[in-house]
Amino acid sequence: MAKKDRDIVTLQCTECRNRNYTTTRNKKRNPNKVELRKFCPHDRRHTLHKETK
């Protein structure tokens, strides 16, 4: 797999709207936006984080 297939994305908390995490995703295998349950340090609990630009 070439590096050009992967894209760096920023994850934003849906509760407090802070941008807490960055990750990579494969543009060809996963064309939809990423949604992950991650720990939000501001809220001190696990919340849904969605991909932003």
Secondary structure, 3 states (H helix, E strand, C coil): CCHHHEEEEEEEECCCCCEEEEEEEECCCCCCCCEEEEEECCCCEEEEEEEEC
